[in-house]
Amino acid sequence: MTYFESHANNTVEIDGIQFEPMMSERVLQIPLKRPGTQTQLQFGIQITNNRAKKNIG
């Protein structure tokens, strides 16, 4: 199981729907550009409905 850190300062709310990015690390180290080098990143998004009525369809 991977721990995801909330970055609430990057949270956006549109029409009562809140979008919050979740990342496993705050700072991502990018290696020098070399053939075959890869950098993996785990990214998620938490969506919260803050509306009084449900948003259906």
PyMOL commands that place a pseudoatom at each C-alpha (Angstrom):
pseudoatom trace, name=CA, resn=MET, resi=1, chain=A, elem=C, hetatm=0, pos=[0.000, 0.000, 0.000]
pseudoatom trace, name=CA, resn=THR, resi=2, chain=A, elem=C, hetatm=0, pos=[1.338, 3.422, -0.959]
pseudoatom trace, name=CA, resn=TYR, resi=3, chain=A, elem=C, hetatm=0, pos=[0.900, 6.456, 1.242]
pseudoatom trace, name=CA, resn=PHE, resi=4, chain=A, elem=C, hetatm=0, pos=[-0.396, 9.512, -0.613]
pseudoatom trace, name=CA, resn=GLU, resi=5, chain=A, elem=C, hetatm=0, pos=[0.130, 12.988, 0.776]
pseudoatom trace, name=CA, resn=SER, resi=6, chain=A, elem=C, hetatm=0, pos=[-2.585, 15.605, 0.425]
pseudoatom trace, name=CA, resn=HIS, resi=7, chain=A, elem=C, hetatm=0, pos=[-1.633, 18.910, -1.166]
pseudoatom trace, name=CA, resn=ALA, resi=8, chain=A, elem=C, hetatm=0, pos=[-4.625, 20.937, -0.025]
pseudoatom trace, name=CA, resn=ASN, resi=9, chain=A, elem=C, hetatm=0, pos=[-3.048, 24.203, -1.196]
pseudoatom trace, name=CA, resn=ASN, resi=10, chain=A, elem=C, hetatm=0, pos=[-3.556, 22.919, -4.778]
pseudoatom trace, name=CA, resn=THR, resi=11, chain=A, elem=C, hetatm=0, pos=[-7.219, 22.052, -4.201]
pseudoatom trace, name=CA, resn=VAL, resi=12, chain=A, elem=C, hetatm=0, pos=[-9.692, 23.446, -6.745]
pseudoatom trace, name=CA, resn=GLU, resi=13, chain=A, elem=C, hetatm=0, pos=[-13.460, 23.656, -6.296]
pseudoatom trace, name=CA, resn=ILE, resi=14, chain=A, elem=C, hetatm=0, pos=[-15.786, 24.036, -9.292]
pseudoatom trace, name=CA, resn=ASP, resi=15, chain=A, elem=C, hetatm=0, pos=[-19.557, 24.260, -8.834]
pseudoatom trace, name=CA, resn=GLY, resi=16, chain=A, elem=C, hetatm=0, pos=[-19.322, 22.632, -5.408]
pseudoatom trace, name=CA, resn=ILE, resi=17, chain=A, elem=C, hetatm=0, pos=[-17.133, 19.733, -6.590]
pseudoatom trace, name=CA, resn=GLN, resi=18, chain=A, elem=C, hetatm=0, pos=[-13.683, 19.738, -4.967]
pseudoatom trace, name=CA, resn=PHE, resi=19, chain=A, elem=C, hetatm=0, pos=[-10.622, 18.251, -6.732]
pseudoatom trace, name=CA, resn=GLU, resi=20, chain=A, elem=C, hetatm=0, pos=[-7.539, 17.562, -4.610]
pseudoatom trace, name=CA, resn=PRO, resi=21, chain=A, elem=C, hetatm=0, pos=[-4.294, 16.146, -6.041]
pseudoatom trace, name=CA, resn=MET, resi=22, chain=A, elem=C, hetatm=0, pos=[-2.633, 13.343, -4.074]
pseudoatom trace, name=CA, resn=MET, resi=23, chain=A, elem=C, hetatm=0, pos=[1.023, 12.469, -4.663]
pseudoatom trace, name=CA, resn=SER, resi=24, chain=A, elem=C, hetatm=0, pos=[3.315, 9.905, -3.066]
pseudoatom trace, name=CA, resn=GLU, resi=25, chain=A, elem=C, hetatm=0, pos=[6.150, 12.462, -2.821]
pseudoatom trace, name=CA, resn=ARG, resi=26, chain=A, elem=C, hetatm=0, pos=[6.175, 16.261, -2.635]
pseudoatom trace, name=CA, resn=VAL, resi=27, chain=A, elem=C, hetatm=0, pos=[9.461, 16.605, -4.578]
pseudoatom trace, name=CA, resn=LEU, resi=28, chain=A, elem=C, hetatm=0, pos=[10.241, 14.419, -7.564]
pseudoatom trace, name=CA, resn=GLN, resi=29, chain=A, elem=C, hetatm=0, pos=[13.902, 13.837, -8.398]
pseudoatom trace, name=CA, resn=ILE, resi=30, chain=A, elem=C, hetatm=0, pos=[14.412, 13.718, -12.175]
pseudoatom trace, name=CA, resn=PRO, resi=31, chain=A, elem=C, hetatm=0, pos=[17.633, 11.964, -13.222]
pseudoatom trace, name=CA, resn=LEU, resi=32, chain=A, elem=C, hetatm=0, pos=[19.870, 13.166, -16.027]
pseudoatom trace, name=CA, resn=LYS, resi=33, chain=A, elem=C, hetatm=0, pos=[18.591, 12.360, -19.499]
pseudoatom trace, name=CA, resn=ARG, resi=34, chain=A, elem=C, hetatm=0, pos=[20.071, 9.016, -20.473]
pseudoatom trace, name=CA, resn=PRO, resi=35, chain=A, elem=C, hetatm=0, pos=[18.743, 6.390, -22.863]
pseudoatom trace, name=CA, resn=GLY, resi=36, chain=A, elem=C, hetatm=0, pos=[16.592, 3.860, -21.034]
pseudoatom trace, name=CA, resn=THR, resi=37, chain=A, elem=C, hetatm=0, pos=[16.260, 5.959, -17.858]
pseudoatom trace, name=CA, resn=GLN, resi=38, chain=A, elem=C, hetatm=0, pos=[12.760, 6.124, -16.394]
pseudoatom trace, name=CA, resn=THR, resi=39, chain=A, elem=C, hetatm=0, pos=[11.166, 8.048, -13.541]
pseudoatom trace, name=CA, resn=GLN, resi=40, chain=A, elem=C, hetatm=0, pos=[8.025, 6.634, -11.966]
pseudoatom trace, name=CA, resn=LEU, resi=41, chain=A, elem=C, hetatm=0, pos=[5.396, 8.821, -10.350]
pseudoatom trace, name=CA, resn=GLN, resi=42, chain=A, elem=C, hetatm=0, pos=[2.268, 7.789, -8.499]
pseudoatom trace, name=CA, resn=PHE, resi=43, chain=A, elem=C, hetatm=0, pos=[-0.492, 10.369, -8.742]
pseudoatom trace, name=CA, resn=GLY, resi=44, chain=A, elem=C, hetatm=0, pos=[-4.076, 10.331, -7.566]
pseudoatom trace, name=CA, resn=ILE, resi=45, chain=A, elem=C, hetatm=0, pos=[-6.968, 12.732, -7.266]
pseudoatom trace, name=CA, resn=GLN, resi=46, chain=A, elem=C, hetatm=0, pos=[-9.584, 12.920, -4.533]
pseudoatom trace, name=CA, resn=ILE, resi=47, chain=A, elem=C, hetatm=0, pos=[-12.989, 14.209, -5.641]
pseudoatom trace, name=CA, resn=THR, resi=48, chain=A, elem=C, hetatm=0, pos=[-15.440, 15.508, -3.014]
pseudoatom trace, name=CA, resn=ASN, resi=49, chain=A, elem=C, hetatm=0, pos=[-19.011, 16.615, -3.669]
pseudoatom trace, name=CA, resn=ASN, resi=50, chain=A, elem=C, hetatm=0, pos=[-19.694, 19.647, -1.427]
pseudoatom trace, name=CA, resn=ARG, resi=51, chain=A, elem=C, hetatm=0, pos=[-23.050, 20.475, -3.022]
pseudoatom trace, name=CA, resn=ALA, resi=52, chain=A, elem=C, hetatm=0, pos=[-26.292, 20.349, -1.068]
pseudoatom trace, name=CA, resn=LYS, resi=53, chain=A, elem=C, hetatm=0, pos=[-27.836, 18.317, -3.929]
pseudoatom trace, name=CA, resn=LYS, resi=54, chain=A, elem=C, hetatm=0, pos=[-26.158, 15.409, -5.657]
pseudoatom trace, name=CA, resn=ASN, resi=55, chain=A, elem=C, hetatm=0, pos=[-24.810, 16.134, -9.131]
pseudoatom trace, name=CA, resn=ILE, resi=56, chain=A, elem=C, hetatm=0, pos=[-26.443, 13.437, -11.291]
pseudoatom trace, name=CA, resn=GLY, resi=57, chain=A, elem=C, hetatm=0, pos=[-26.080, 13.302, -15.076]
for i in range(1, 57): cmd.bond("trace and resi %d" % i, "trace and resi %d" % (i + 1))
show_as sticks, trace
zoom trace
